[in-house]
Amino acid sequence: MTNLDPAVVSRRFGRQADVGHLALTGERGVVLPAFTDHHVHLHLFDEHALAARGVAGILDLGGDPFALARRAEHAVPRPGYAGAFLTALRGYPAGRAWASEAVIRTVTNPSRHPGVPGGAGTAVDEQIDCGARVIKVALNADAGPVLTPDLVAAIVAHAHDRGVPVVAHVQGAGMFDAALQAGVDALAHAPFTETVSLGAIDRAVAGGQIWISTLDIHRDDAQRARTARENLAAFHTTGGRVLYGTDLGNGDLPAGIHPREVSGLVAAGLDAAAIVTALSDPWPFQDPVPGVCTFVPGRPPADDRELGAWFATASTVPREEVTRDEP
């Protein structure tokens, strides 16, 4: 175990890391910016345990836009969301038991004019008018038809004109290149079905593309797990912006900071400071979750491979309940 010297903690976890104690109990630990899980599906799990287990913000990447619009933006965990999946006719995730008609919008026309049935502009406008902070497109060639390049381009262009980034689920041969060509801003998963060339990674990083990790979701498929980890490692080494995300709601995942996901980031070459950055990045919001911070009790482990279990003990606490130690 390392000590709780503020200078040592700051060097290891980044300049925003402090040492402090809880005002009510006196328990000491590390104080970090508020953590966000950047890939969840709120209609598939109960989020009420998240704040007590270290998650202060969430990004829902596929749900009923009208149900999501009824949520309070100032709640904790703070909800950001994409609204419905925009997909091709009979394309993923159509037909899945977890994906009702309410969470899917079929795009069949590249028109950006308002109100066109099946139009790209119609689908994008509906999600944004329901409060979406990102738009989600499904590009899954392994599970049926996919949006054609002109449809993806129209979705991206219309979302960008309205000031909203686009996230893609990329799966199957050629889908990463399709997303890159269309100017997609973020990937919902580190690519897991094909090895991305270093040239393509260079272009993605140069274009400012973001990758959401979701490494542990592949734990039962050794090939996909290795491909995702190696792609993410190359992306991170090249300077890519990595965000922590779990795909919570998809299968049996723990509510709160997921130790295996953190361990996957370590295995992909991220050090402690880079992992804190991935966890605390407020994207797609500009500002951190207001009024709260993350508190991880006790001394951090000396070995980064043990960080997952340590971060899993984190909780979200009001800033006024934490007293920072003098450096």
Buried (B, 14 or more C-beta within 10 A) or exposed (E): EBEBEBEBBBEBBBEBBBBBBBEEEEEBBBBBBBBBBBBBBBBBBEBEEBBEBBBBBBBBBBBBBEBBBEBEEEEBBBBBBBBBBBBBEEBBBBEEEEBEEEBBBBBBBBBBEEEBEBBBBBBBBBBBEBBBBBBBBBBBBEBBBBBBEEBBBBBBBBBBEBEBBBBBBBBBEEBBBBBBBBBBBBBBBBBBBBEBEEEBBBBBBEEEBBBBBBBBBBEEEEEBBBBBBBBBBBBBBEEBBBBBBBBBBBEEBBBBBBBBBBBBBBBBBBBBBBBBBBBBBBBBBEEBBEEBBBBBBEBBBEEBEBBBBBBBBBBBBEEEBBEEBEE
